[in-house]
Amino acid sequence: MKPLYLLVLVSLVASGCVRTAAKTTPDAPPLDMPAPPAREMEPNDAETPQPVPLVSEPARSTPTRPRTAPREPAPRVEPTKPEPPKPEPPPAIEPVKPAEEPLKPPSTLQTTPATAEGEVERGIRASLTRATSALNSIDYRVLNAGAKTQYDTAKRWIRQADEAMRAKNLVMAKNLADKAVALAAQLGGK
């Protein structure tokens, strides 16, 4: 039974390959195209309008000044003599206020306790010393443009940290000193 099915299947497949020509549709008769419509042109009877002349500019005339009769001198009026000013009474003497005590300058806001302030300052000074010595060991002349900019930035941060130390702004001084140390270390490694 199997061989029979196989034989039928092979014959069906083989019968499709027997024809060599593809199926085509027969050519249809050509379509009848209508003739194009006749072109009808209407003559242009409208006349072109005449150009309108420009408006002429009015004649300029300079305004004449009205002539007035010469002025007659006004009669002189003698000024009246003003009365001498009356002396004003001296102002009442105000009692002398006692001198106010000068206000105390505002105290700086400290984020570190006063006892730890000395220790923080020593740490900042040590950082600034490390950054300065690292920058001094670098030959500025051999640096490229980007490295020179970083070198100048590190120097500026050291200067700003020192100013912040004098102003007792230890948080800013520590931040700037740490940045200067990091930048100097990067430049020294190149």
FENDA-V145976 format. One record per residue. N is the residue number from 0. SS is DSSP state (helix for helix, strand for strand, loop for the rest). Layout:
BEGIN
n: [N N]
ss: [SS SS]
END
This chain:
BEGIN
n: [0 1 2 3 4 5 6 7 8 9 10 11 12 13 14 15 16 17 18 19 20 21 22 23 24 25 26 27 28 29 30 31 32 33 34 35 36 37 38 39 40 41 42 43 44 45 46 47 48 49 50 51 52 53 54 55 56 57 58 59 60 61 62 63 64 65 66 67 68 69 70 71 72 73 74 75 76 77 78 79 80 81 82 83 84 85 86 87 88 89 90 91 92 93 94 95 96 97 98 99 100 101 102 103 104 105 106 107 108 109 110 111 112 113 114 115 116 117 118 119 120 121 122 123 124 125 126 127 128 129 130 131 132 133 134 135 136 137 138 139 140 141 142 143 144 145 146 147 148 149 150 151 152 153 154 155 156 157 158 159 160 161 162 163 164 165 166 167 168 169 170 171 172 173 174 175 176 177 178 179 180 181 182 183 184 185 186 187 188 189]
ss: [loop helix helix helix helix helix helix helix helix helix helix helix helix helix helix helix loop loop loop loop loop loop loop loop loop loop loop loop loop loop loop loop loop loop loop loop loop loop loop loop loop loop loop loop loop loop loop loop loop loop loop loop loop loop loop loop loop loop loop loop loop loop loop loop loop loop loop loop loop loop loop loop loop loop loop loop loop loop loop loop loop loop loop loop loop loop loop loop loop loop loop loop loop loop loop loop loop loop loop loop loop loop loop loop loop loop loop loop loop loop loop loop loop helix helix helix helix helix helix helix helix helix helix helix helix helix helix helix helix helix helix helix helix helix helix helix loop loop loop helix helix helix loop loop helix helix helix helix helix helix helix helix helix helix helix helix helix helix helix helix helix helix helix helix helix helix loop loop loop helix helix helix helix helix helix helix helix helix helix helix helix helix helix helix helix helix helix helix helix loop]
END
